[in-house]
Amino acid sequence: MFETLFSDVLNPEHELLCAARLIDWDNLHDTLCAYYSSLGRQGKPIRLMVGIHILKHRYDCSDERAVEMLHENAYWQCFCGFNTFQGGQILEASSMVKFRNRIGSEGMKQVEALLLKAWSEMGLVKTKRVSVDTTAQPKNIAYPTDADLLYRIREKIVKQIKRVREEVTLRKPFRTYNRVGKKHLLRIKKLYRKNPEGRKEAIRELKEMTRHVVRQAGRVTNTLYSRGFTKAGRKLNRLVSLGKKIVEQTTEVLAGTSPKHRIYSLHEPRIAVIKKGKSHPDCEFGAIVSLSKNDDGLILSHMEYQHSVADVKTLGPVITGIRKTLGKSPGEVAGDRGFDQSLKKQENCRRRWGVKRLAIPKKGKRPHPNSKEPWFRKALKKRAAIEPVIGHLKCDHRMGRCRYKGADGDTVNVVWATVSWNTKKIVHLHRKKEEKRKQRKIKKAA
């Protein structure tokens, strides 16, 4: 079993094997070789690492589950470049993290651009009509409340103080407020749900506890720096500065003012608050993603924003991304009313982007001058097809919640989600093209 070639056993028309034949692995290897060093132990094969990430997002699984499936599934191993079934340890889940850190978001963008360019040269990517839309990509964080943030930052500081005490002897006592803080948090979440005044008073008391812990930790930090323990002092100092910001923003909220730069998560400080205009959820915390799709369902470009941005401001970068990747601008661009602006600005932008026509309906009662034109109405009908594509990206390809850290993590998650979606779609497009070619040959022979 382990010496039998995959080509003799597996079905060559399987979706993964068809997708593997449509990917230029040699070009990917030559491009990503720049991120590898010739010194030290040799890294894992590039085809293996790129393939396992595509499969991870294709089948919506974690790093650990993707590695398990790679060791169990022969089609996965064949897609990742193996000719026979591998019985031993192929790689560990930590290798996937190291690969993402090695090439970064720029390297992953190059992977996506190379695939689209190769498929365009095959004649499988059309840019006659493109639809654009924006969506929210939530981060993997809990719903932010002032009480939770105060409690968590106090817990983190106390844990760090315990680690410091294992290395350094501290003579001064340190009050942790563990028992009292937990009581106040439970009181806020259970007893004071329908009592706003009681909840506000409990949050104020929890804030004073956190302030006292932060003040004590600041003194410990100064002691560590003076005694030469710089590394431990830096770790504690980061938590102290974060705790000061949380205490200050809670003070502003209790006073009735809204903070300018509010912290919503301890491990993800840079996230956007996205108002959805719906009853549930009314807002999401994460990044805004702008997507462009052609009539065949392929995602041609995307952009991510870690702040609230109007839809109309995302249109230009998306069209520029299409032109940069494929070497030409789309013929028609269709969007919803969120992309509307004055007709004069639309005309100037259309000329600058090199687009022939823009199909964007006007806000209000006055219709667009071209609203009755057949091409305009057809473009708006085709634009509606981007909504189910966004739904599939979120539900099936891990774009519904970003588990990668930081602003680069948002880009990484969208890149692998779109690559896995495009890999699935391109197989169906290639099959259709081959069927049409066979029918032409039959007609010519007849």
MARGUMI-899464 format. One line per field, with one value per residue (C-alpha): x, y negated, z; residue in one letter; chain; residue number from 1. Coordinates in Angstrom, 1 decimal. Each point is the difference from the previous one (the first is absolute). Example, Ala and Ser with C-alpha at 12.3 -4.5 7.8 and 13.67 -1.06 7.14 Angstrom:
! MARGUMI-899464
xx: c(12.3;1.4)
yy: c(4.5;-3.4)
zz: c(7.8;-0.7)
code: c(A;S)
unit: c(A;A)
pos: c(1;2)
! end
This chain:
! MARGUMI-899464
xx: c(0.0;2.8;2.0;-2.9;0.0;-3.0;-0.3;-0.8;-2.7;-1.6;-2.7;1.6;-3.3;-0.2;-0.5;3.3;2.0;-1.5;0.7;3.7;0.5;-1.3;2.5;3.5;2.0;3.4;-0.7;-1.3;3.2;2.3;-1.9;-0.1;3.6;1.1;-1.5;2.2;3.6;2.7;1.4;-1.2;-2.4;-2.0;-3.6;-3.1;-0.8;-1.9;-2.6;-0.8;-0.4;-2.0;-2.2;-0.8;-1.1;-2.3;-1.5;-0.3;-2.2;-1.7;-1.4;-0.2;2.2;2.7;3.7;-0.1;-2.9;1.6;3.2;-2.1;-1.9;3.3;1.3;-3.3;-1.2;1.8;-1.5;1.3;3.5;-0.2;-1.1;2.9;2.6;0.5;0.0;-0.5;-1.8;2.1;-0.3;2.3;-0.1;-0.3;-0.2;-1.3;-2.6;2.6;1.7;-3.0;0.4;3.7;-0.8;-2.5;2.5;2.7;-1.7;-2.4;-3.0;2.0;1.1;-3.5;-1.2;2.6;-1.4;-3.5;1.3;2.0;-3.0;-2.3;2.6;0.6;-3.8;-0.4;2.6;-2.0;-3.1;-1.9;-0.3;-2.4;0.0;-2.9;-2.3;1.1;-2.2;1.3;-1.3;1.2;-0.5;1.2;2.5;-0.3;3.0;0.1;-0.7;-2.6;-2.6;1.8;-1.5;1.7;-0.3;1.6;2.9;0.7;-0.2;2.2;2.8;0.1;0.3;2.8;2.0;-0.4;1.2;3.0;0.9;-0.1;2.4;2.3;0.0;1.3;3.1;0.4;-0.8;-2.3;-0.2;-3.0;-3.5;-2.2;-3.8;-1.6;-3.8;-0.7;-2.8;-1.7;0.5;-1.8;-2.9;-0.4;0.1;-2.7;-2.1;0.2;-0.9;-2.7;-1.5;0.2;-1.3;-3.2;1.5;2.1;0.9;1.2;2.0;1.7;0.9;1.5;2.0;1.3;1.2;1.5;1.8;1.5;1.3;1.6;1.5;1.6;1.5;1.4;1.5;1.7;1.2;1.5;2.1;1.2;0.9;2.3;1.6;0.7;1.6;2.2;1.1;0.9;-2.8;-0.9;-1.8;-2.4;-0.5;-1.0;-2.6;-1.5;0.2;-2.1;-2.8;0.3;-0.4;-2.9;-1.6;0.3;-1.7;-2.9;-0.5;0.0;-2.5;-2.3;0.2;-1.1;-2.8;-1.3;0.1;-2.2;2.6;1.2;3.8;1.7;2.2;-1.8;1.5;-2.4;2.4;3.2;1.7;-1.6;0.2;-0.3;-3.6;-2.8;-3.5;-2.3;-3.6;-2.2;-3.3;-1.7;-1.8;2.4;2.9;-0.2;3.8;3.0;3.7;2.6;0.9;-1.8;0.7;-0.7;-0.3;-0.4;-1.4;-0.4;-3.1;1.6;0.2;3.8;1.3;2.4;1.1;-0.6;1.0;-0.2;-0.5;0.5;-2.2;-3.5;0.1;-2.8;-0.7;0.7;3.6;0.8;-0.9;3.2;2.5;-2.0;0.0;3.7;0.7;-1.7;2.0;3.2;-0.6;-1.5;1.5;-3.3;-3.0;-3.5;-2.5;-2.9;-0.2;-3.2;-0.7;-2.8;-1.2;2.9;2.4;-2.1;1.5;-0.6;-0.2;3.0;2.2;-1.1;1.0;3.4;0.7;-1.2;2.5;2.8;-0.6;-0.3;-3.5;-2.5;-3.2;-1.1;-3.4;-0.6;-3.6;-0.7;-1.1;-3.4;-3.0;1.8;1.2;3.3;-0.1;0.9;-2.3;-2.3;2.9;0.2;3.7;-0.6;-2.9;1.9;3.0;-2.1;-1.5;3.4;1.2;-2.4;2.0;2.8;-2.1;-0.1;3.7;0.7;-2.2;2.0;3.3;-1.2;-1.7;2.2;3.4;0.7;-0.7;-2.9;2.5;3.7;2.2;3.3;1.5;0.4;-0.7;2.1;-2.1;-3.1;1.7;1.4;-3.5;-1.6;2.8;-0.3;-3.8;-0.1;2.8;-1.9;-3.3;1.7;1.7;-3.4;-1.6;2.8;-0.4;-3.7;1.0;2.7;-2.3;-2.6;2.7;1.2;-3.6;-0.5;3.3;-1.1;-3.4;1.8;2.2;-3.1;-1.8;3.1;0.3;-3.7)
yy: c(0.0;-2.4;0.7;-0.3;-3.2;-2.3;-0.2;3.7;-0.1;-3.4;-1.4;-2.5;-1.9;-0.7;-3.7;-0.4;1.7;-2.2;-3.0;1.1;0.3;-3.6;-1.5;-1.0;1.4;-0.6;-3.7;-0.2;1.8;-2.5;-3.0;1.1;1.2;-3.5;0.4;3.0;0.0;2.3;0.3;2.3;2.9;0.3;-1.2;1.9;0.1;-3.1;2.1;1.8;-3.2;-1.8;3.0;0.7;-3.6;0.2;3.2;-1.4;-2.8;2.1;2.4;-2.5;1.6;-1.0;0.5;3.1;1.5;-0.8;1.9;3.0;0.1;-0.2;3.1;1.8;-1.0;1.2;-2.8;-2.6;1.4;0.2;-3.6;-1.0;1.6;3.6;2.9;2.8;0.2;-1.3;2.0;-2.0;-3.5;-2.5;-3.3;-1.5;-2.7;-2.4;0.2;-1.7;-2.9;-0.3;0.0;-2.8;-2.1;0.8;-1.3;-2.5;-1.6;-1.2;3.5;1.2;-2.8;1.1;3.6;-1.4;-2.3;2.8;2.4;-2.7;-0.9;3.6;0.7;-3.2;1.2;3.2;-2.0;0.8;-3.4;-2.6;-3.7;-1.1;-0.7;-0.3;-0.3;-1.7;0.1;-0.4;2.3;0.3;2.6;0.3;0.7;2.9;-2.0;-0.1;-2.7;-3.0;-1.3;-2.4;2.5;2.9;-2.2;-1.2;3.5;1.6;-2.6;0.3;3.8;-0.3;-2.4;2.3;3.0;-1.9;-1.1;3.7;0.9;-2.9;1.2;3.4;-1.7;-3.0;-0.5;-2.9;-1.2;-2.3;1.7;0.0;0.0;2.0;-0.5;3.5;0.9;-3.5;-0.6;3.2;-0.8;-3.4;1.5;2.5;-2.7;-2.1;2.9;1.6;-2.2;-3.4;0.9;-2.1;-2.5;-2.5;-2.1;3.0;1.3;-3.4;-0.1;3.6;-0.9;-3.1;2.2;2.5;-2.8;-1.2;3.5;0.2;-3.5;1.1;3.1;-2.0;-2.5;2.8;1.7;-3.3;-0.2;3.6;-0.9;-2.8;2.4;2.6;-2.7;-1.3;3.6;0.8;2.4;-1.8;2.8;0.7;-3.7;-0.5;2.7;-1.4;-3.6;0.9;1.3;-3.0;-2.5;2.0;0.1;-3.8;-0.5;2.3;-1.8;-3.4;1.0;1.5;-3.2;-1.9;2.4;-0.3;-3.8;0.2;-0.7;2.3;0.6;-0.9;3.1;2.7;3.4;2.9;3.0;0.6;2.1;-1.8;-3.8;-0.9;0.9;-2.0;-0.3;0.8;-1.2;2.3;-1.7;3.3;1.0;2.9;-0.4;-3.8;-0.3;2.2;-0.3;0.7;-1.1;-1.3;2.1;-1.3;2.7;0.1;2.9;0.7;1.7;3.5;-0.5;-0.4;-2.5;-2.3;-2.4;-1.0;-2.6;0.0;-3.0;-0.1;-3.1;-1.1;-1.1;-0.9;2.5;-2.6;-0.5;3.7;0.1;-1.5;2.3;3.1;-1.0;-0.9;3.5;1.6;-2.0;0.7;3.8;0.6;-2.9;-1.4;-1.9;1.5;-1.0;-0.6;-0.4;0.5;-1.0;-0.8;-3.4;-0.1;-0.8;-2.9;-3.5;-3.0;0.7;-2.3;1.8;3.4;-1.1;-1.3;3.3;2.1;-1.7;0.2;3.7;0.9;1.5;-0.3;-0.1;-0.3;1.5;-1.5;-1.1;-3.4;-0.6;-1.6;-0.3;-1.3;2.9;0.3;-1.3;3.4;2.0;1.1;1.1;3.8;0.2;-1.9;2.2;3.2;-1.1;-0.6;3.4;1.6;-2.1;1.8;3.3;-1.3;0.3;3.9;0.0;-2.0;2.4;3.0;-1.8;-0.5;3.3;2.4;-1.6;-1.5;-3.7;-0.1;-0.4;-1.0;2.0;-1.4;-2.8;-3.6;-2.1;2.4;2.9;-1.6;-0.1;3.6;1.4;-1.7;1.1;3.7;-0.1;-1.6;2.4;3.0;-1.3;-0.8;3.4;1.7;-2.2;0.3;3.8;-0.4;-2.8;2.2;3.0;-2.2;-1.2;3.5;1.2;-2.9;0.8;3.7;-1.0;-2.2;2.8;2.3;-2.7;-0.4;3.7;0.3)
zz: c(0.0;0.9;-3.1;-2.5;-2.1;0.4;-3.7;-0.1;2.7;0.4;-2.3;-2.4;-0.3;3.7;0.7;2.0;-2.7;-2.7;2.0;0.6;-3.8;-0.5;2.5;-1.2;3.0;-1.6;-0.3;3.6;1.1;-1.9;1.4;3.7;0.0;0.8;3.5;0.8;1.1;-1.3;3.5;2.7;-0.2;-3.2;0.3;-1.0;-3.8;-1.2;-1.9;3.3;2.0;-2.6;-0.7;3.7;0.4;-3.0;1.3;3.5;-1.2;-2.7;2.6;2.9;2.6;2.5;-0.3;2.1;-1.8;-3.4;1.0;1.2;-3.4;-1.9;1.8;-0.6;-3.5;-3.2;-2.1;2.3;-0.2;-3.8;-0.2;2.2;-2.3;1.2;-2.4;2.5;3.4;2.8;3.2;2.2;1.5;-2.9;2.0;3.2;0.5;1.2;-3.5;-1.5;2.5;-0.9;-3.7;0.4;2.0;-2.5;-3.2;1.7;-1.6;-3.0;-0.9;0.2;-2.3;-2.5;0.1;-0.8;-2.8;-1.6;-0.1;-1.5;-2.6;-1.0;-0.3;-2.0;-2.5;-0.3;-0.9;3.1;1.6;-1.6;0.9;-2.3;3.0;3.7;3.1;3.2;3.6;3.6;3.0;3.6;1.1;3.8;2.2;2.4;3.1;2.7;0.0;1.7;3.2;2.5;2.8;-1.9;-1.2;3.5;1.4;-2.7;0.2;3.8;-0.4;-2.6;2.2;3.1;-2.0;-1.3;3.5;1.1;-2.8;1.0;3.6;-1.1;-1.4;2.3;3.7;0.6;3.6;-0.3;0.3;-3.1;0.4;-2.9;0.7;-1.4;2.3;0.1;-3.7;-0.9;2.3;-1.7;-3.5;0.9;1.6;-3.2;-2.3;2.1;2.7;-1.7;-3.5;0.4;2.5;-2.0;3.1;2.0;-3.1;-0.4;3.7;-0.2;-3.1;1.8;2.9;-2.4;-1.7;3.3;0.7;-3.5;0.5;3.3;-1.6;-2.9;2.4;2.0;-3.3;-1.1;3.2;-0.6;-3.6;1.3;2.5;-2.8;-2.2;2.8;0.9;-3.6;-0.9;-3.2;-1.8;2.8;0.5;-3.7;0.1;3.2;-1.3;-3.1;2.2;2.3;-2.9;-1.5;3.5;0.3;-3.4;1.0;3.4;-1.7;-2.7;2.7;1.9;-3.1;-0.7;3.6;-0.4;-3.1;-2.7;-2.8;-0.2;-3.2;-0.3;1.8;0.8;-0.7;0.5;2.0;-2.7;-3.0;0.6;-3.7;-1.0;-1.6;1.3;-2.9;0.3;-2.0;0.3;0.9;3.2;0.8;0.1;-0.1;-0.4;-0.5;1.1;-2.6;-3.5;-3.0;-3.2;-3.5;-2.7;-3.8;-1.9;-3.7;-1.6;0.4;3.8;0.3;2.5;-1.9;2.7;3.6;2.6;3.8;2.3;3.8;0.3;-1.1;-3.6;-2.4;-2.9;-2.7;1.3;-0.4;-3.7;-1.4;1.8;-1.1;-3.7;0.2;1.5;-3.0;-2.5;2.0;0.1;-3.5;-1.9;-1.1;1.4;0.1;-2.7;2.3;3.8;1.9;3.6;2.4;1.2;2.6;-2.9;-1.2;-0.5;-2.3;-3.7;-0.6;2.5;-1.5;-3.4;1.1;2.0;-3.0;-2.3;2.5;0.7;-3.7;0.4;-2.9;2.1;3.6;1.1;3.4;0.9;1.5;3.5;0.6;-2.3;-3.1;-2.2;-1.8;-3.6;-1.3;2.3;-2.9;-2.3;-0.5;0.9;3.3;1.0;-0.9;2.0;3.1;-0.3;-0.3;3.0;2.3;-0.6;2.2;3.2;0.0;-0.8;3.1;1.9;-1.2;0.9;3.5;0.7;-2.0;-0.2;3.5;-0.9;2.5;2.9;-0.3;2.3;-1.2;2.1;-1.0;-3.1;-2.1;1.3;-1.6;-3.3;0.4;0.8;-3.0;-2.4;0.9;0.0;-3.5;-1.3;1.2;-1.5;-3.3;-0.1;0.3;-2.6;-2.5;-0.2;-1.2;-2.5;-1.4;-0.4;-1.8;-2.4;-0.7;-0.7;-2.4;-1.8;-0.3;-1.5;-2.5;-1.1;-0.4;-2.1;-2.2;-0.4;-0.9)
code: c(M;F;E;T;L;F;S;D;V;L;N;P;E;H;E;L;L;C;A;A;R;L;I;D;W;D;N;L;H;D;T;L;C;A;Y;Y;S;S;L;G;R;Q;G;K;P;I;R;L;M;V;G;I;H;I;L;K;H;R;Y;D;C;S;D;E;R;A;V;E;M;L;H;E;N;A;Y;W;Q;C;F;C;G;F;N;T;F;Q;G;G;Q;I;L;E;A;S;S;M;V;K;F;R;N;R;I;G;S;E;G;M;K;Q;V;E;A;L;L;L;K;A;W;S;E;M;G;L;V;K;T;K;R;V;S;V;D;T;T;A;Q;P;K;N;I;A;Y;P;T;D;A;D;L;L;Y;R;I;R;E;K;I;V;K;Q;I;K;R;V;R;E;E;V;T;L;R;K;P;F;R;T;Y;N;R;V;G;K;K;H;L;L;R;I;K;K;L;Y;R;K;N;P;E;G;R;K;E;A;I;R;E;L;K;E;M;T;R;H;V;V;R;Q;A;G;R;V;T;N;T;L;Y;S;R;G;F;T;K;A;G;R;K;L;N;R;L;V;S;L;G;K;K;I;V;E;Q;T;T;E;V;L;A;G;T;S;P;K;H;R;I;Y;S;L;H;E;P;R;I;A;V;I;K;K;G;K;S;H;P;D;C;E;F;G;A;I;V;S;L;S;K;N;D;D;G;L;I;L;S;H;M;E;Y;Q;H;S;V;A;D;V;K;T;L;G;P;V;I;T;G;I;R;K;T;L;G;K;S;P;G;E;V;A;G;D;R;G;F;D;Q;S;L;K;K;Q;E;N;C;R;R;R;W;G;V;K;R;L;A;I;P;K;K;G;K;R;P;H;P;N;S;K;E;P;W;F;R;K;A;L;K;K;R;A;A;I;E;P;V;I;G;H;L;K;C;D;H;R;M;G;R;C;R;Y;K;G;A;D;G;D;T;V;N;V;V;W;A;T;V;S;W;N;T;K;K;I;V;H;L;H;R;K;K;E;E;K;R;K;Q;R;K;I;K;K;A;A)
unit: c(A;A;A;A;A;A;A;A;A;A;A;A;A;A;A;A;A;A;A;A;A;A;A;A;A;A;A;A;A;A;A;A;A;A;A;A;A;A;A;A;A;A;A;A;A;A;A;A;A;A;A;A;A;A;A;A;A;A;A;A;A;A;A;A;A;A;A;A;A;A;A;A;A;A;A;A;A;A;A;A;A;A;A;A;A;A;A;A;A;A;A;A;A;A;A;A;A;A;A;A;A;A;A;A;A;A;A;A;A;A;A;A;A;A;A;A;A;A;A;A;A;A;A;A;A;A;A;A;A;A;A;A;A;A;A;A;A;A;A;A;A;A;A;A;A;A;A;A;A;A;A;A;A;A;A;A;A;A;A;A;A;A;A;A;A;A;A;A;A;A;A;A;A;A;A;A;A;A;A;A;A;A;A;A;A;A;A;A;A;A;A;A;A;A;A;A;A;A;A;A;A;A;A;A;A;A;A;A;A;A;A;A;A;A;A;A;A;A;A;A;A;A;A;A;A;A;A;A;A;A;A;A;A;A;A;A;A;A;A;A;A;A;A;A;A;A;A;A;A;A;A;A;A;A;A;A;A;A;A;A;A;A;A;A;A;A;A;A;A;A;A;A;A;A;A;A;A;A;A;A;A;A;A;A;A;A;A;A;A;A;A;A;A;A;A;A;A;A;A;A;A;A;A;A;A;A;A;A;A;A;A;A;A;A;A;A;A;A;A;A;A;A;A;A;A;A;A;A;A;A;A;A;A;A;A;A;A;A;A;A;A;A;A;A;A;A;A;A;A;A;A;A;A;A;A;A;A;A;A;A;A;A;A;A;A;A;A;A;A;A;A;A;A;A;A;A;A;A;A;A;A;A;A;A;A;A;A;A;A;A;A;A;A;A;A;A;A;A;A;A;A;A;A;A;A;A;A;A;A;A;A;A;A;A;A;A;A;A;A;A;A;A;A;A;A;A;A;A;A;A;A;A;A;A;A;A;A;A;A;A;A;A;A;A;A;A)
pos: c(1;2;3;4;5;6;7;8;9;10;11;12;13;14;15;16;17;18;19;20;21;22;23;24;25;26;27;28;29;30;31;32;33;34;35;36;37;38;39;40;41;42;43;44;45;46;47;48;49;50;51;52;53;54;55;56;57;58;59;60;61;62;63;64;65;66;67;68;69;70;71;72;73;74;75;76;77;78;79;80;81;82;83;84;85;86;87;88;89;90;91;92;93;94;95;96;97;98;99;100;101;102;103;104;105;106;107;108;109;110;111;112;113;114;115;116;117;118;119;120;121;122;123;124;125;126;127;128;129;130;131;132;133;134;135;136;137;138;139;140;141;142;143;144;145;146;147;148;149;150;151;152;153;154;155;156;157;158;159;160;161;162;163;164;165;166;167;168;169;170;171;172;173;174;175;176;177;178;179;180;181;182;183;184;185;186;187;188;189;190;191;192;193;194;195;196;197;198;199;200;201;202;203;204;205;206;207;208;209;210;211;212;213;214;215;216;217;218;219;220;221;222;223;224;225;226;227;228;229;230;231;232;233;234;235;236;237;238;239;240;241;242;243;244;245;246;247;248;249;250;251;252;253;254;255;256;257;258;259;260;261;262;263;264;265;266;267;268;269;270;271;272;273;274;275;276;277;278;279;280;281;282;283;284;285;286;287;288;289;290;291;292;293;294;295;296;297;298;299;300;301;302;303;304;305;306;307;308;309;310;311;312;313;314;315;316;317;318;319;320;321;322;323;324;325;326;327;328;329;330;331;332;333;334;335;336;337;338;339;340;341;342;343;344;345;346;347;348;349;350;351;352;353;354;355;356;357;358;359;360;361;362;363;364;365;366;367;368;369;370;371;372;373;374;375;376;377;378;379;380;381;382;383;384;385;386;387;388;389;390;391;392;393;394;395;396;397;398;399;400;401;402;403;404;405;406;407;408;409;410;411;412;413;414;415;416;417;418;419;420;421;422;423;424;425;426;427;428;429;430;431;432;433;434;435;436;437;438;439;440;441;442;443;444;445;446)
! end
